[in-house]
Amino acid sequence: MLKYKSILITGGTGSFGKAFIKTILQKHPEVERVVVFSRDEFKQFEMSNFPEFKNSDKLRFFVGDVRDKDRLSRAFDGVDVVIHAAALKQVPSCEYNPFEAVKTNIIGAQNVIDTAIDRDVKRVVALSTDKACAPVNLYGATKLCSDKLFISGNVYSGSHDTRFSVVRYGNVAGSRGSVIPYFKELIERGAKELPITDFRMTRFWLRLEQAVDMVLMALQTMYGGELFVKKIPSMRMTDLAQAISPDIKMVEVGIRPGEKIHEVMITREDARNTIELDQYYIVKPEFGSILKNASNLINGTPVSDDFEYHSGNNDQWLSIDQMQTMIEDLCPELGKRLLSKKIEYRSCVLGS
């Protein structure tokens, strides 16, 4: 699929972009080139000097914004595959600057679609979020619009061979903006308690490499029009706080505007178009007969009419120990402290 192909990733200097590009360069050396498209030239400079990227003869950096269609057109010249990861993602920032979110997350998405078709890009995978499903905040609402634009792009492309699919997943442990680095920072500043907005709250969690693997899977299997939803474990936020600091006090501070108790990945309204596979679900497009029939070629099982997939009714759950192991990998210094706490606790229990 990727042999001799040119790949471009919008928002390529973000957490996902760096992990995706690292994987491509290490595991798919047959690619022709990998283009980082983003608007921050300093982050591109920093990234170009990372040891894993510094000597690559296949990596290219292209300064630009998805709001700028002309710049996208120049960047997409000769590109075969686009991964669309660029977005404004901070919920409070999107609430305070709503039209800025619209310009990047919606208009920017349409610019990517138009340019991909005009430049004969073959495959486009757009990243989504659990917040786009039954959204209650502006960020989620803009990403829902983005998802629908990309799915509809398969019909919009007409006779062109450009195909679009969407990948949706939950919180990525350790990514920028994740609650794990936030809690870590609070602890390093000497905090004696961790704020939990609601003790009932649950969230989906996955590792960054799992998100990368899912995008690669989508590229390999997509017909166009699918919304891929990965099966990933949930965790209670109170358990997450205990995993990060077993002996710290938790304080319930009240749910914030735009938050949910449980994040949703697939609603009951989507159930009639959803099929289940071993490691993920596929929500098929509601229109576009060719694409809908093509999705039927995938060996999946239709879910029940009352099916709903959210972080509170999940059948996979992360334990405190499993999250601590994940944190040890992501944040070595915090992991050392957690390990010492575990040893101290076990010694006390065993009486040694």
C-alpha positions in Angstrom: 0.0 0.0 0.0 2.8 2.5 0.9 5.5 1.3 -1.4 6.9 4.2 -3.5 4.1 6.4 -2.2 4.3 10.0 -1.0 2.5 10.7 2.3 1.6 14.0 3.8 0.3 14.6 7.3 -1.4 17.8 8.3 -0.6 18.9 11.8 2.4 16.7 11.5 4.3 18.3 14.4 1.7 17.2 16.9 2.0 14.1 19.2 0.2 11.8 16.7 2.1 13.2 13.7 5.5 12.6 15.2 4.6 9.1 16.3 3.1 8.3 12.9 6.1 9.6 11.0 8.5 7.7 13.2 6.6 4.5 12.5 6.5 5.1 8.8 10.3 5.8 8.6 11.2 2.8 10.7 8.7 0.2 9.4 8.0 1.3 5.9 11.3 2.4 4.4 9.9 1.8 0.9 7.9 5.1 1.1 9.1 7.7 -1.4 8.7 10.7 0.9 6.9 11.9 4.0 5.7 15.5 4.2 5.1 17.4 7.4 2.5 20.1 6.8 1.9 22.5 9.8 1.8 26.2 10.5 4.5 26.4 13.3 8.0 26.7 11.8 9.7 26.5 15.2 8.1 23.1 15.9 9.2 22.0 12.5 12.7 23.1 13.3 12.7 21.2 16.6 11.3 18.1 14.9 13.8 18.2 12.1 16.6 18.0 14.8 15.2 15.0 16.6 17.7 12.1 16.4 15.1 9.8 14.7 14.4 12.4 12.0 17.6 14.4 11.7 19.3 12.2 9.0 16.2 11.1 7.1 16.5 11.8 3.3 12.7 11.2 2.9 11.3 13.7 5.3 10.1 17.1 4.0 8.8 20.1 6.0 6.1 22.4 4.5 4.9 25.5 6.4 1.3 26.1 5.8 -2.2 26.3 7.3 -5.2 24.1 6.3 -7.2 27.4 6.1 -5.1 28.4 3.1 -6.3 26.4 0.1 -3.7 27.7 -2.3 -0.9 26.5 0.1 -2.6 23.1 0.4 -2.7 22.8 -3.4 1.0 23.4 -3.6 1.8 21.0 -0.8 -0.5 18.2 -2.2 1.3 18.2 -5.6 2.5 14.6 -6.2 1.1 13.3 -2.9 -0.6 9.9 -2.9 -1.8 9.6 0.7 -3.0 12.3 3.2 -3.5 11.9 6.9 -5.5 14.8 8.3 -4.5 15.4 11.9 -4.6 19.2 12.0 -7.2 20.7 14.3 -7.9 23.1 17.1 -8.4 20.7 20.0 -8.5 22.5 23.3 -12.1 22.5 24.5 -12.0 25.8 26.5 -10.1 27.6 23.7 -12.6 26.5 21.1 -15.5 27.7 23.3 -13.8 31.1 23.7 -12.8 31.4 20.1 -15.6 29.6 18.3 -15.1 30.8 14.7 -11.4 30.1 14.9 -12.4 26.5 15.6 -14.8 26.6 12.7 -12.2 28.0 10.3 -9.7 25.3 11.1 -11.8 22.3 11.9 -14.6 22.7 9.3 -13.4 25.1 6.6 -9.9 23.6 6.8 -11.4 20.1 6.5 -13.3 21.1 3.3 -10.1 22.7 1.9 -8.3 19.3 2.5 -11.1 17.5 0.7 -11.3 19.9 -2.3 -7.5 19.9 -2.7 -7.1 16.1 -2.4 -9.7 15.7 -5.2 -8.1 18.4 -7.4 -4.6 17.0 -6.9 -5.6 13.4 -7.4 -4.6 12.2 -4.0 -5.7 8.5 -3.8 -6.4 8.0 -0.1 -7.3 10.4 2.8 -7.7 9.3 6.4 -9.0 12.0 8.8 -8.6 11.7 12.6 -11.7 12.1 14.7 -12.4 12.1 18.4 -15.0 10.6 20.8 -16.1 14.2 21.5 -17.5 14.3 17.9 -20.1 11.8 18.8 -23.3 13.4 20.2 -21.2 16.6 20.9 -21.9 18.9 23.8 -19.1 21.4 23.1 -18.0 23.4 20.1 -14.8 21.4 19.6 -16.9 18.2 19.3 -19.4 19.9 17.1 -16.8 21.1 14.6 -15.2 17.6 14.5 -18.6 16.1 13.8 -19.0 18.4 10.9 -15.5 17.5 9.8 -16.3 13.8 10.0 -19.4 14.2 7.9 -17.6 16.3 5.3 -15.0 13.6 4.8 -17.5 10.8 4.6 -19.5 12.8 2.0 -16.3 13.5 0.1 -16.5 10.1 -1.4 -19.7 11.1 -3.3 -18.4 14.6 -3.9 -15.3 13.3 -5.6 -17.3 12.1 -8.6 -15.3 10.3 -11.2 -12.0 10.9 -9.3 -10.3 8.0 -7.6 -9.9 9.9 -4.3 -11.3 8.0 -1.3 -11.9 9.3 2.2 -12.3 7.5 5.6 -12.4 8.6 9.2 -10.7 7.0 12.3 -12.3 7.8 15.7 -10.7 7.0 19.1 -10.6 8.4 22.6 -7.9 9.9 24.9 -4.3 9.3 23.9 -2.2 8.7 27.0 0.7 11.1 27.2 -0.3 13.3 24.3 -0.2 17.1 24.5 -3.3 18.3 26.4 -3.8 14.9 28.0 -4.8 14.9 31.7 -1.8 12.7 32.6 0.8 15.5 31.9 -1.5 18.0 33.6 -1.7 15.8 36.8 2.0 15.2 36.6 2.7 19.0 36.5 0.4 19.6 39.5 2.3 16.9 41.5 5.7 18.3 40.5 4.5 21.7 41.7 3.7 20.2 45.1 0.0 19.8 44.9 -1.6 17.9 47.8 -4.8 17.1 45.9 -5.9 16.3 42.4 -9.1 17.9 40.9 -11.7 15.5 39.6 -14.7 17.2 37.9 -17.0 14.3 38.7 -16.2 11.1 40.6 -18.5 9.1 38.2 -16.5 10.2 35.1 -15.0 7.6 32.8 -12.9 8.0 29.6 -11.5 5.9 26.8 -7.7 5.4 26.8 -5.2 4.1 24.3 -1.5 4.4 23.6 -0.2 6.6 20.8 1.2 3.6 18.9 -2.3 2.1 18.9 -3.7 5.2 17.3 -0.9 5.0 14.6 -1.6 1.3 14.0 -5.3 2.0 13.5 -4.6 4.7 10.9 -2.3 2.3 9.0 -5.0 -0.4 9.3 -7.6 2.0 7.8 -5.3 2.8 4.9 -4.8 -0.8 4.2 -8.5 -1.8 4.4 -10.6 1.2 3.4 -13.0 1.3 0.5 -14.0 4.8 1.3 -16.8 6.2 3.5 -16.0 4.1 6.6 -15.8 5.5 10.1 -13.5 3.2 12.0 -14.0 3.1 15.7 -11.3 1.2 17.7 -12.2 -1.0 20.6 -10.2 0.4 23.5 -10.5 0.2 27.3 -12.1 2.6 29.6 -10.9 3.9 33.0 -12.6 5.8 35.8 -11.0 9.2 36.4 -10.7 8.4 40.1 -8.7 5.3 39.2 -6.5 7.3 36.9 -5.7 9.8 39.8 -4.8 6.9 42.0 -2.6 5.4 39.3 -0.7 8.7 39.0 -0.4 9.4 42.8 -1.7 6.5 45.0 -1.5 8.6 48.2 -2.9 11.9 47.1 -6.3 13.3 48.0 -9.0 13.7 45.2 -11.3 16.7 45.2 -14.6 16.8 43.2 -14.7 20.3 41.7 -17.8 20.0 39.5 -18.3 19.2 35.9 -17.2 21.9 33.5 -19.2 23.3 30.5 -18.9 21.0 27.6 -18.0 17.8 29.6 -19.8 14.5 29.7 -19.8 11.9 32.4 -19.1 9.2 29.8 -17.7 9.8 26.3 -19.6 8.2 23.4 -18.0 6.6 20.3 -21.1 5.2 18.6 -24.7 6.4 19.3 -27.8 4.2 19.1 -28.8 6.2 16.0 -25.6 5.0 14.3 -26.2 1.4 15.4 -28.3 0.5 12.3 -25.2 1.3 10.1 -22.6 -0.3 12.4 -20.8 -3.6 12.0 -18.5 -5.2 14.5 -15.1 -6.8 13.8 -12.5 -8.3 16.2 -10.7 -5.1 17.1 -12.9 -2.3 15.9 -16.3 -1.2 14.7 -17.2 0.3 11.3 -20.0 2.8 10.9 -21.0 2.7 7.2 -22.1 5.7 5.3 -25.9 6.3 5.1 -25.8 7.3 1.4 -23.7 6.6 -1.6 -24.8 3.1 -2.8 -21.4 2.0 -4.2 -19.5 2.8 -1.0 -22.2 1.3 1.2 -22.2 -1.9 -0.8 -18.4 -2.0 -0.8 -18.4 -1.8 3.0 -20.6 -4.9 3.0 -17.6 -6.8 1.6 -15.9 -6.5 5.0 -16.5 -9.6 7.1 -18.3 -8.0 10.0 -21.4 -8.6 12.2 -24.2 -6.1 12.4 -24.7 -4.8 16.0 -28.1 -4.8 17.7 -30.5 -1.9 17.1 -30.1 -0.7 20.7 -26.3 -0.8 20.6 -24.4 2.1 22.0 -20.6 2.3 22.7 -19.5 4.6 25.4 -16.9 4.7 28.1 -19.3 3.8 30.8 -20.8 0.6 29.3 -17.5 -0.7 27.9 -16.5 -4.4 28.5 -12.8 -3.5 28.6 -11.4 -1.6 31.6 -7.9 -0.5 32.6 -6.8 -1.4 36.1 -4.7 0.9 38.2 -1.6 -1.3 37.7 -2.1 -1.3 33.9 -2.3 2.5 33.8 0.8 2.7 36.0 2.7 0.5 33.6 1.6 2.8 30.8 2.7 5.9 32.7 6.1 4.3 33.5 6.6 4.0 29.7 5.3 7.5 28.9 6.8 9.5 31.8 9.9 7.8 33.2 10.4 10.2 36.1 6.8 9.8 37.3 7.1 6.1 36.7 10.1 5.9 39.0 8.2 7.6 41.8 5.2 5.3 41.2 7.5 2.2 41.3 9.0 3.4 44.6 5.5 3.9 46.0 4.5 0.3 44.9 7.6 -1.2 46.6 7.0 0.8 49.8 3.3 -0.3 49.9 4.1 -4.0 49.2 6.9 -4.0 51.8 4.4 -2.6 54.3 1.7 -5.2 53.4 4.2 -8.1 53.6 5.7 -6.8 56.8 9.3 -6.9 55.4 
